[in-house]
């Protein structure tokens, strides 16, 4: 994968137009033991009882998917995982080599998941990372009960505009919710359109 010299309006470190992030990472690691990748990844994923059942191999498909995605990234990329259900869990960053550790946590309760707060929590870490390129991967069914009475969703247009203002590239992977299908689809459409991201 080749990168352009700017992403979201911000220049990357001295990778050339024809140099891949992986090549840039290899050169950086060889030149300095403290070198950091020019990319940080936030991962917000619905991790709840009922959805997080092991497959025939005993693996959790959502964790397998995240692990496979992260293993395609350059070395020393810092990953900020945020599993969520009604509550959020765990904010410790992990490296590419340690990404499988995210499968060690227990699935959360599946009652009225709170997607917007999980995104905000993740972005509070991602925003402060010094990497010039930031990607937020959101894996969700789109349901959200973020208002105080837990009945209505958050304002995903405003949330998406904030992500875009911060220069965070948003990628959404979604699956069919068990309820509130129309509202979930609207939430994801608003988030995708406001971020100008990918879905």
N, C-alpha and C positions, 0 to 999 in steps of 0.2 A: 504494500500500500504506500503510495507516494503522498507526501504532504505538500501543501502550498506553504509559502513563507508566512502567511498570516492565517489565523483561525479566529472567528468571531471578532475580527478587527484587531486582534492582538498578535504581534510578531512572535514566532517561535524562536527558541535559542538557535545557535548557528547551524541548524540543519539546512542543507541546500535543497533547492527545488526537486532535485532528482534523488535525494537520499531518503530512505524509509526511516520511520521512527525506530524500527528494530536495529538498523545499521547505526543510527545515531546513538542508540542506547549502548551498543557494543563498544563503539569508539569512546563514549563517555565513561563507561566503566573501566576501560583500559587506561584512560588518562587520569582518573581520580577515584580513590576508594570511597569518597563521599559524594560522588556525582549522583544527581537525582534525575529521573526521567522527566521530560517536559510535559507529562500527562498525569492527571489524577482522575480517578474514577469513583463516582458515588453510585452505589447500587441500593435501590429501595425495592423490596420485594415482599409480596404478601406471603406470609409463612404461618399458616394456621392449621389447626386440627381439621382433618377431613380432606384438605387439599394436599397435605404434605405426607402422603402415604408412600412407603417404599415400593419400588417396582419389583419385578421377579428376581433381579440381581441383588435386592436389598438396598438399592441406591434411591435417593430422593431426586426425582426428575428436575425439580427447580434448582436444586443445588448443583446437580450435574451440568445443567445449562449455564449457570453462572460461572462455574469452574472452567468449562470449555471456552466461554467467551473471554475470561480473564487470561487464560493461557495463550491466547493469540496476541496479547499486548506485549510491548517491550519490557525488558527487565527493569526492576526497581520501580515499577509503577505502584503508587500507593492507592489502595482500595479502601473506601469507607462503606462498609455494609450496614444497612438498616433494615432488618426484618421487622414486619409490622403485622398487627391484627387490630384489635381495639387499642392496644398499647404498642409502644415501640420497645425495641430491645437492643442492647449492645451497641456501643459507639466506638469500640476499639478499631483502629485502622489495621489492615493486614497488608502484607506484600503479596505479589503474584505467587511466590513459592508457598505461602501459607494459606492460600484462598480456600483450600478444602476444609479448614477449621470452621468455616461458617456453618457447616453441616452438623456441628456438635451441639448447637443450641436446640432447645425443645420448641416444637410448634406452639404458637400462641392461640388464645381464644378467638373464635371466628365470629363473635358477636359485634356487629356494627364496626367494621374496620375503618381506620382513620388514615387514609392515604395522604391527605394534605399535610397533617402534622408530621408524618414520617418524612415527607419530602423536605419540609422546613428544617427538621432536625438534621437530616443528612447534609443539606446545603450549608448549614451553619459550620460544619467541618470542611466541606469541599471549598467553600468560599475563602477560607483562611489558608488553604494549601498554596504554597508558592508556585506550583506548576502553572505555566501560562495557558495550557489547554486543559479544560475541565469538561468531562462528560458525565452526565447523569443518566443511568440506565434504570428505568422504572418497569418492574414486572408486576402486573396487577390485574384485577378484574374490573377496576374502575370505580368500585363502590367507595363511598366516603360519607361519614357522619361526623362532620367536624364542628358543627355549631354547638352551643352550650347544651341544648336539649337533645343532642345526638339524633336529630330527625332529618336535617338537611345537609347537603354537601357544602364544602368551602367554595370560595370564589376562585375557580381554577383559571379564569382569565387573568385576574390580578396576580395569582401565583406564577403563572406562565410568563407574564410580563416581567416579573421580578427576576426569574431565571434568565430571561433573555438580556435584561439590563446588566446582570452579573457576567454575561458572556459564557454561560454554561450551555453546552450543546446537549439537548435532551433527546433520548431514544426511549420509545415506549414499546413494550411487548405486552400484549393483553390477551386475556382469555375470557370465556363466557362466565358472567357472574351467576350465582344461584338465585338471585333476586334483584329487583330494581334495575332491570336490563337497560331501559331507555335512559334513566338518569346516569347510569354508569357510562354508557356510550357518550352522552353529552359531556360528562366530566372529562373524558379522555379527548374528545374532539376539541373542547375549549383549551385544554392543556397543550395539545399538539399545535393548534393554530396560534396560540399566544406565544409559544416558545419558538415557533417556526422550526419545530423539531421533526423527528422521524417516528412514524408509527406503522 
